[in-house]
Structure formats: structure tokens, C-alpha cells
Amino acid sequence: MMNVLIVHESMFGNTRQIASAIADGMRDATTQGGDVQVVHVDDAPTTIGDDVDLLLVGGPTHGFSMTRPQTRQDATSKGATAAREGVREWIAEVTPRHGLPVVTFDTRVHVKMLPGSAASAAAKALRHRGFDRAERGETFWVKDVQGPVVEGELERAREWGVALAARVSHGVS
């Protein structure tokens, strides 16, 4: 049985779409049962239950990293619905769980050679917070700040979810 919690921050809906596609892939790959929950960062628990076998954390890349209050305010001025607090603030509040596999992901504008990654920054912050098995996962591309998700990325996210489920079910997380 595999239980997965996917915590995401999404302002224009792109990261939410990616998180949902990852969850769909994990559900498709899981023959042992279990539960895959997709939770917006505003509703995410600050204590991860012992029944969670894998934690995924995803958010948009803003200003070359995780969102900050100022970047969320800027996105809101462009029509976004910002979280009360972002993944950065959630990581600062969540209680670390030693030994829990954590994989991060992000969405970024598809621009050649654009530096920075919310996934990389989140993995580093999670390790610093005490999640000793946090690792950077995938980046998924969007066409512009507001989106949409680049063609083929939802399928790639679904496939990544399948691969992650296989890793966890084989104890390789």
C-alpha cells in the first residue's frame, strides 16, 4: 500500500494541472492500493502523517526560485489567485520527518537558459529543515507566466508519476 501527499502552490492553475497529472500517473501505476492526495499549500498539513510514504512538493518558479510575497503580489496584479502563503513559508512551518522520501517539482516559463528553479530551492530548503531524503525532481514547462502548460507536459508529468510510483513500490524511493 502506498500513500502519497502532493503539496502544491499554483497561481494561474498550471502547477495544479501538473500536480494532478502526476497524481493520475501514480494512481494508474499503483496496483497495491493506497491513496494519492493533491493538496493546495493553503490546505496542506504542517505535520506529515506516518501513513505518508512519499511527499511531493511543487510550485511555480518566480524570480529564479520559490515564490515570495512580492512575486505573489506581482502575479496577482496579472490575474493570478495567489496562495495566502507559498511553498517557501509552508516549508518553514512543516515539521520534519526523518527518513521520509520527498521529491520536488516546479513549473517554469519555457525560455532557453533561464536560470533558477523552485524545485531546486525547495529541495535545498526541505533538507535544511530536516527532511534528510529530499531531492529535486522535474521541471515542467509553461508557455508564458500565465501559461498554458506546454503541449506534452501533462503527459510527461503523468509518466513521471508512474515512474515515481514504481520507485516507491520497489523501495527505491
Secondary structure, DSSP 8 states (H G I E B T S, - for coil): -EEEEEEE--SSSHHHHHHHHHHHHHHHH--S-EEEEEEEGGG--SB--TT-SEEEEEEE-BTTBS--HHHHHHHHHTT----SS-HHHHHHHSB--TT-EEEEEEEEE--TT----HHHHHHHHHHHHT-TEEEEEEEEEESSTT--B-TTHHHHHHHHHHHHHHHHHTT--
